[in-house]
């Protein structure tokens, strides 16, 4: 019985330390992070603009920068914490934010906010189709799985 109590005590101590270290890493990454995902041109854009439908480029050697060309041909460079280019997958996007699910279970408030103009791909990234789930659905799946894992805690 004493050995069980000692093991339980050490387990709780280690779990507390893990939570502290995990959330310290999340804070070091930044409490506010701004990511950008670029979607490929859709059929209507290709039809209207042809090969010029793509107004976004990722300058080589500038890992977190994106260059945009507006309708007047002016260039603007933006910097983000993380960029997801045209070939990014739903899994890649989710892997960047998945650690936040653990923070939720550790008692931290978390908000993932999608912002952009109509048709820019927010719903696809956040909800996704049934065969390629988005951030929201993957987060809920992982949240419920971790809750089940931690039932005894």
KASULCOR-V333866 format. One record per backbone hydrogen bond with DSSP energy under -1.0 kcal/mol. CO is the residue of the C=O (numbers start at 1). NH is the residue of the N-H. E is the energy in kcal/mol with one decimal. If there is no record, write none. Layout:
# KASULCOR-V333866
co = <CO | CO>
nh = <NH | NH>
e = <E | E>
This chain:
# KASULCOR-V333866
co = <1 | 2 | 3 | 4 | 5 | 6 | 7 | 8 | 9 | 10 | 11 | 12 | 13 | 14 | 15 | 16 | 17 | 18 | 19 | 20 | 21 | 22 | 23 | 24 | 25 | 34 | 34 | 36 | 42 | 43 | 44 | 45 | 46 | 49 | 50 | 55 | 57 | 59 | 62 | 64 | 66 | 67 | 68 | 70 | 74 | 76 | 78 | 82 | 84 | 85 | 89 | 90 | 91 | 92 | 94 | 94 | 97 | 98 | 99 | 100 | 101 | 102 | 103 | 104 | 117 | 121 | 122 | 123 | 123 | 125 | 126 | 127 | 129 | 134 | 135 | 136 | 137 | 138 | 139 | 140 | 141 | 142 | 143 | 144 | 145 | 146 | 148 | 150>
nh = <5 | 6 | 7 | 8 | 9 | 10 | 11 | 12 | 13 | 14 | 15 | 16 | 17 | 18 | 19 | 20 | 21 | 22 | 23 | 24 | 25 | 26 | 27 | 28 | 29 | 81 | 82 | 84 | 46 | 47 | 48 | 49 | 50 | 52 | 53 | 69 | 67 | 62 | 65 | 80 | 78 | 57 | 76 | 73 | 70 | 68 | 66 | 36 | 38 | 88 | 93 | 94 | 95 | 96 | 97 | 98 | 100 | 101 | 103 | 104 | 105 | 106 | 108 | 107 | 120 | 125 | 126 | 127 | 128 | 135 | 136 | 134 | 132 | 138 | 139 | 140 | 141 | 142 | 143 | 144 | 145 | 146 | 147 | 148 | 149 | 150 | 151 | 153>
e = <-2.2 | -2.4 | -2.6 | -2.5 | -2.4 | -2.5 | -2.5 | -2.4 | -2.0 | -2.5 | -2.6 | -2.2 | -2.1 | -2.7 | -2.5 | -2.2 | -2.7 | -3.0 | -2.4 | -1.6 | -2.2 | -1.8 | -2.0 | -2.3 | -1.9 | -2.3 | -1.1 | -2.9 | -2.4 | -2.5 | -2.4 | -3.0 | -2.3 | -1.6 | -1.6 | -1.9 | -3.2 | -1.7 | -1.9 | -2.7 | -2.7 | -2.3 | -2.1 | -2.1 | -2.4 | -3.0 | -2.5 | -2.0 | -2.4 | -1.9 | -2.0 | -2.6 | -2.4 | -1.0 | -1.0 | -1.7 | -1.9 | -1.6 | -1.4 | -2.0 | -1.9 | -1.5 | -2.6 | -1.7 | -1.8 | -2.4 | -2.8 | -3.0 | -1.7 | -2.3 | -2.5 | -2.3 | -1.5 | -2.4 | -2.5 | -2.4 | -2.4 | -2.5 | -2.8 | -2.6 | -1.9 | -2.7 | -2.2 | -2.0 | -2.1 | -2.1 | -1.3 | -2.3>
